[in-house]
Each structure stands twice: as structure tokens, then as C-alpha cells.
Amino acid sequence: MRVADGVDVQALTAWVREFDRLVAEHEGELTGLDAAIGDADHGANMHRGLTAAVAALAGTPPADPAALLKQVGMTLISKVGGASGPLYGTLFLRMAGAVGTDEVDAATYARALRAGLDGVLARGKAEPGDKTMVDALGPACDALDQEMAAGGSLAEALRRAATAARQGRDATVPMLARKGRASYLGERSIGHQDPGATTTALLLDAAVTTLGGEG
């Protein structure tokens, strides 16, 4: 269902499926980015986890938005290795806790994504500027909130959020990594784009397509 009428289970399912498709499409890029500053497995891990999440949704269709987001979060935690599983899983679990069993309106979606960011911050202990997914997710949440506060539609707010996420992703290139395996490289981490921030930008791109009525 389009955002003008609210976001229902069908729309959220489409969001997860599109996120899975984009990660699969960019798996090689994500792995290459992770090879430079990590374990070279981010793309494969996220692809595996999201494929499992999509299969789980198809096998046991959730009854409501909260159940869907919880199911995705739990699947990612159980199927994705390294730090990515707990972080992206926590993002979806915290979103689940911020929505109800009815359709998710624009304001609720924005609050839920912010709750997801708060969960990632608490779980990963990262701050803005540490060269992590937070550097894409934080600006995305800020842009979403600003557009909603100005009376904009969720569709327009998501477009702004996706743009902010991509800008945040790009801004990680000159950063010195202070969290995760990349931090072990010290100054050698400078000049490389963070794979987690790159995946987060794909998450927001998927939202524009499926929740913003552009699919």
C-alpha cells in the first residue's frame, strides 16, 4: 500500500524484498569494500541473511507490521555472521517495538527508524564519525524527521533520507575508522568507503522504491 494511505504488511514485505535484491545486486561491491578494511564477507553475509529473511516471510507470512519487522530482525541475527547480523537485526527489532499491529503511518515509520538507529547506537557503541553504518543511518533519520516536521509526505521524506544516507556513505571515505575490524588498520582505513554505511544507503533506496510509491 502506498504511503499516502499508510504502510501495511504487504508494503513492508516489498521493502525487505527490494533490500534483498539490492544487496544481491551489489554483493560484489560490498565484499570489495569489506576486503579493503574488514573480513571480505559483508556482502555475502548480508545476502545470505536477507535471502533467509525473505524466505521466512514467504513461509510464514506475518500478521502485522510489528511481527514482520521482528521476524526479519531475528532472522538476520541468526543468519548473518560478524557484527552485521546483530546490528541490522537490532535495527529491525527496535523498529518492531516502535510500531503496532495496525498500518504504520508516516509519523510512526519515522519514529520506528529512529528507534532502530538508537538500537544500533546502543548495540554497536559507535558514534557519528566512527566510520560505521551510523554515519549513513543517522543523517537519514535526521532528514526524515526534518521533512516530516515541515509537513512533507513520507514519500518526499524518504527521498531526502535516501539522499542523506548516500551522502553519509560517501563521507565515510576520508574518515578514520574507530570501531570494528576496520579500526585495527588505523590510518590505513582512511580513503575507503565503509561497507556498512553502503548497505544502509541501499536500505533507504529500497524504502524509496517500495514505501515511497515509486516502485
C-alpha positions as CSV (number, residue, x, y, z in Angstrom):
1,M,0.0,0.0,0.0
2,R,1.3,3.5,-0.8
3,V,2.5,5.7,1.9
4,A,-0.4,8.2,1.4
5,D,-2.6,5.5,2.9
6,G,-0.2,4.1,5.4
7,V,2.4,1.3,5.2
8,D,1.0,-2.2,5.7
9,V,2.5,-5.7,5.8
10,Q,2.5,-6.0,2.1
11,A,4.5,-2.8,1.6
12,L,7.0,-3.7,4.4
13,T,7.4,-7.1,2.8
14,A,8.2,-5.4,-0.5
15,W,10.7,-3.2,1.3
16,V,12.6,-6.2,2.7
17,R,12.5,-8.0,-0.7
18,E,13.8,-4.9,-2.5
19,F,16.6,-4.5,0.1
20,D,17.5,-8.2,-0.5
21,R,17.5,-7.6,-4.3
22,L,19.8,-4.5,-4.0
23,V,22.2,-6.3,-1.7
24,A,22.4,-9.2,-4.1
25,E,23.0,-6.8,-7.0
26,H,25.8,-5.0,-5.1
27,E,27.2,-8.1,-3.3
28,G,30.5,-7.9,-5.2
29,E,30.9,-4.2,-4.4
30,L,30.1,-4.7,-0.7
31,T,32.6,-7.6,-0.5
32,G,35.2,-5.5,-2.2
33,L,34.7,-2.6,0.2
34,D,34.9,-5.0,3.1
35,A,38.0,-6.7,1.7
36,A,39.8,-3.4,2.0
37,I,39.1,-2.7,5.7
38,G,37.4,-5.9,7.0
39,D,36.9,-9.6,6.6
40,A,35.7,-9.5,3.0
41,D,32.5,-11.2,3.9
42,H,30.0,-8.4,4.4
43,G,28.3,-8.7,1.0
44,A,28.0,-12.5,1.2
45,N,26.8,-12.4,4.8
46,M,24.1,-9.8,4.2
47,H,23.0,-11.5,1.1
48,R,22.6,-14.8,2.9
49,G,20.7,-13.3,5.8
50,L,18.3,-11.3,3.7
51,T,17.6,-14.2,1.4
52,A,16.7,-16.2,4.6
53,A,14.6,-13.4,5.8
54,V,12.6,-13.2,2.5
55,A,12.2,-17.0,2.6
56,A,10.9,-16.8,6.2
57,L,8.4,-14.1,5.3
58,A,7.1,-16.3,2.4
59,G,6.9,-19.4,4.5
60,T,5.2,-17.8,7.5
61,P,3.5,-14.6,6.4
62,P,3.4,-12.2,9.4
63,A,0.1,-11.0,10.7
64,D,1.1,-7.3,11.2
65,P,3.9,-4.8,10.8
66,A,5.4,-5.5,14.2
67,A,5.5,-9.2,13.6
68,L,7.1,-8.7,10.2
69,L,9.9,-6.5,11.5
70,K,10.6,-8.7,14.4
71,Q,10.8,-11.8,12.2
72,V,13.2,-10.1,9.9
73,G,15.4,-8.9,12.8
74,M,15.5,-12.3,14.4
75,T,16.4,-14.0,11.1
76,L,19.3,-11.5,10.5
77,I,20.7,-12.1,13.9
78,S,20.6,-15.8,13.5
79,K,21.8,-16.0,9.9
80,V,24.3,-13.1,9.4
81,G,27.8,-13.5,10.7
82,G,30.1,-10.9,12.3
83,A,28.8,-7.6,13.6
84,S,26.3,-7.1,10.8
85,G,23.8,-9.6,12.0
86,P,23.4,-8.2,15.5
87,L,23.4,-4.6,14.2
88,Y,20.9,-4.9,11.3
89,G,18.9,-7.4,13.4
90,T,18.7,-4.9,16.2
91,L,17.6,-2.2,13.7
92,F,14.6,-4.2,12.7
93,L,13.8,-5.4,16.2
94,R,13.8,-1.9,17.6
95,M,11.6,-0.8,14.7
96,A,9.2,-3.7,15.5
97,G,9.0,-2.4,19.1
98,A,8.1,1.1,17.9
99,V,5.2,0.1,15.6
100,G,1.9,-1.6,16.4
101,T,-0.3,-4.2,14.8
102,D,-2.1,-1.7,12.6
103,E,-0.9,0.0,9.4
104,V,2.1,2.2,10.0
105,D,1.5,5.9,9.3
106,A,4.2,8.2,8.2
107,A,5.0,9.6,11.7
108,T,5.2,6.1,13.1
109,Y,7.6,4.9,10.4
110,A,9.9,7.9,11.1
111,R,9.8,7.1,14.9
112,A,10.5,3.5,14.2
113,L,13.5,4.2,12.1
114,R,14.8,6.5,14.8
115,A,14.3,3.7,17.3
116,G,16.3,1.4,15.0
117,L,19.1,3.9,15.0
118,D,19.0,4.2,18.8
119,G,19.3,0.4,19.0
120,V,22.2,0.3,16.6
121,L,24.0,3.0,18.7
122,A,23.4,1.1,21.9
123,R,24.4,-2.3,20.4
124,G,27.5,-1.2,18.5
125,K,28.6,1.6,20.8
126,A,29.5,3.7,17.7
127,E,29.2,7.4,17.4
128,P,28.8,9.6,14.3
129,G,32.2,9.9,12.6
130,D,33.4,6.4,13.7
131,K,33.1,5.2,10.1
132,T,30.2,2.8,10.5
133,M,26.6,2.3,9.3
134,V,25.7,5.0,11.8
135,D,27.2,7.6,9.5
136,A,24.5,6.8,6.9
137,L,21.6,5.9,9.2
138,G,21.9,9.0,11.4
139,P,21.7,11.5,8.6
140,A,18.9,9.5,7.1
141,C,16.8,9.7,10.3
142,D,17.6,13.4,10.7
143,A,16.4,14.2,7.1
144,L,13.3,12.0,7.6
145,D,12.4,13.8,10.8
146,Q,13.0,17.3,9.3
147,E,10.9,16.7,6.3
148,M,8.1,15.2,8.4
149,A,8.2,18.2,10.8
150,A,7.9,20.5,7.8
151,G,4.7,18.8,6.8
152,G,6.1,16.8,3.9
153,S,4.9,13.4,2.8
154,L,6.6,10.2,3.7
155,A,7.5,9.8,0.0
156,E,9.4,13.1,-0.1
157,A,10.9,12.4,3.3
158,L,12.2,9.1,2.2
159,R,13.8,10.6,-0.9
160,R,15.5,13.1,1.3
161,A,16.5,10.4,3.8
162,A,18.0,8.3,1.0
163,T,20.0,11.2,-0.3
164,A,21.3,11.9,3.2
165,A,22.2,8.2,3.6
166,R,24.2,8.3,0.3
167,Q,25.9,11.5,1.4
168,G,26.7,9.9,4.8
169,R,28.1,6.8,3.0
170,D,30.4,9.0,0.8
171,A,31.5,10.9,3.9
172,T,32.9,7.8,5.4
173,V,35.7,7.6,2.8
174,P,38.1,10.2,4.5
175,M,37.2,9.0,8.0
176,L,39.5,7.2,10.3
177,A,37.7,4.0,11.5
178,R,37.3,3.9,15.3
179,K,35.0,0.8,15.6
180,G,35.1,-2.7,14.3
181,R,37.8,-4.6,12.5
182,A,38.5,-1.5,10.3
183,S,39.7,0.3,13.4
184,Y,42.6,-2.2,13.6
185,L,44.0,-0.6,10.4
186,G,44.5,2.8,12.0
187,E,45.3,5.4,9.4
188,R,45.2,2.8,6.6
189,S,41.4,2.8,7.0
190,I,41.3,6.3,5.6
191,G,40.3,6.5,1.9
192,H,38.0,3.5,2.0
193,Q,34.2,3.6,1.9
194,D,32.5,1.8,4.8
195,P,30.6,-1.3,3.7
196,G,28.0,-1.0,6.5
197,A,27.2,2.6,5.5
198,T,26.9,1.5,1.9
199,T,24.4,-1.2,2.8
200,T,22.4,1.2,4.9
201,A,22.2,3.5,1.9
202,L,20.7,0.6,-0.1
203,L,18.1,0.0,2.7
204,L,16.9,3.6,2.2
205,D,17.0,3.3,-1.5
206,A,14.7,0.3,-1.2
207,A,12.4,2.3,1.0
208,V,12.0,5.0,-1.6
209,T,11.1,2.4,-4.2
210,T,8.6,0.4,-2.2
211,L,7.3,2.7,0.5
212,G,7.6,5.9,-1.4
213,G,5.3,4.9,-4.1
214,E,8.0,4.8,-6.8
215,G,8.1,1.1,-7.4
